[in-house]
Amino acid sequence: MAMEHSLPAVLMLGFALGLQHSLNADHVLAVSALVGRGAPRAAVTGALWGLGHTVALLVTAAAVIVFRLSIPPVVADAIDIAACLMLVVLGADLAVGVLHDRVHIHFHAHAHAGAARRHVHVPPVATHEHDHASALGRPFVVGAVHGLAGSAALMLAVLGTITSPWTALGYVLVFGVGTMAGMLALSGMIGMPFAVASYATRRSIACLQVLVGTGAVAVGLSPAWRLLARG
């Protein structure tokens, strides 16, 4: 049943739920796998993941609000499975790459806007060619898929209780900003263990990468298996 809400209360709720949403295990492991695989900067990776997540939510919410559309359960399940399988692929690529000695990590200097900057980088062993466009686009795509997945169902369910379309869209936007803020801070912390390990032995960073990769695979497989079994 729809009911009236004050705008400040709706926006505060959206931001708080967005912060909480960024801490979901699948989100944390997805960004960890991206950082461990060689994203240019951990904080940038988190921000781009959050941006993709927010864009997907806004598009979906606009369709729900403006066109009164609903997401069929079969479509929602398919998106959930896609998000789970994406997490499995990210984790497996990281873990298998390390085990096959295809990746390693080091600090690499680049010139950004005329200033030299150093960041953690994980290039293939055979070559140090850098594809920053791909590295930056990958977190956005992963975040967008997670934004469409059923983990945001709570956010969309709240839309049904808000009578004003503009208030509902504002709620979604603030929810996305909260998710971006949470993931930005979290991804910065995620990058710290990789940075510390890079100063130690190559084995230590490889162990950390394998741990993150296998964790992502495990977390991705569990809900995917339940969804496939239910279908």
TIMI-725910 format. One record per residue (C-alpha): x negated, y negated, z. Coordinates in steps of 0.1 Angstrom, whole numbers, plus 5000, padded with zeros to 4 digits. Last residue first. Example, Ala and Ser with C-alpha at 12.3 -4.5 7.8 and 13.67 -1.06 7.14 Angstrom:
2
486350115071 487750455078 
// end
This chain:
231
485952334883 485452394920 482252594913 480952314891 481652054917 480052264945 476952334924 476551964915 476951874952 473952104962 471752064931 471051694934 470051704970 467752004964 466151854932 465551524949 463951694979 461751894955 460551574938 459951374970 457851664985 456051714953 455151344951 453951334988 451851644982 450351484951 449551164971 447751364997 445851584972 444451274955 442851184987 443450875008 443850514994 446650634971 448350785002 448850435017 450350294985 452550594981 453650575018 454450195012 456550224981 459550364999 459450055022 459749824993 462450054979 464450005011 464349635010 465449614974 467949894979 469749715007 469749384989 471049554957 473749744975 474849424993 474949244960 477049524945 479549504974 479549134969 480449174933 483049434940 484649214967 484648914944 486449124918 489049224943 489448864955 489848754919 492449024912 494448914943 496549194959 493749384976 494749734990 494149914957 490649764955 489749944987 489950274968 487350144943 484750084970 485550424986 485050594953 481550464950 479950804957 482250924929 479750834902 479950524880 477450334902 475150634902 475050634864 474350254864 471550304890 469850564868 470150344838 468650034856 465850244871 464850374836 464850034819 461849904839 459650194832 460750204796 459949834791 456749884810 455350144786 451750164797 448950354779 446650514804 446150844786 445351204794 446151194831 449651054825 450050724844 451250674880 450750314890 450750134924 450449764919 447849494916 448549144903 446348894883 448148564876 448848424842 452548504843 451648874851 448148994844 447749354853 445549544878 446149914886 446050094919 446050464915 448350764911 448151094893 450251274867 449951574844 448251804870 450752084862 451852074898 452151694897 454251704866 456351984880 457251774911 457951444893 459851594864 461851824888 462851534910 463951314881 465751604864 467551704896 468651344902 469951324867 471851644873 473551504903 474551184885 475851384855 477851614879 479451304895 480251164861 481951494851 483851504884 485251154879 486251244843 488051554855 489751364883 491151104858 489950744864 492850504866 493450204844 495549904855 494049704825 492749404845 492149564879 490949914870 489049804839 487449514858 486449764886 484749994861 482849704845 481949564879 480849894893 478549964863 476949624865 476449664903 474650004899 472449874871 471549574892 470849794923 468550024903 466849714889 466349574924 464949904937 462549934909 461449574913 460749654950 458649954941 456549784915 455549914880 457450244883 455050534883 456650864890 456550824927 458650504924 461250674902 461350974925 461750754955 464550554937 466450874931 465751004966 467150694983 470250694961 470951064966 470551025004 472950735006 471250435021 472350194993 475950255003 475450125038 474249785024 477149784999 479649865027 478349565047 478549335016 482049445008 483349415043 481849065046 483448965013 486949105023 486748925057 485748595041 488548625015 491348685040 493249005032 496849055020 498249405017 498649664990 500050005000 
// end
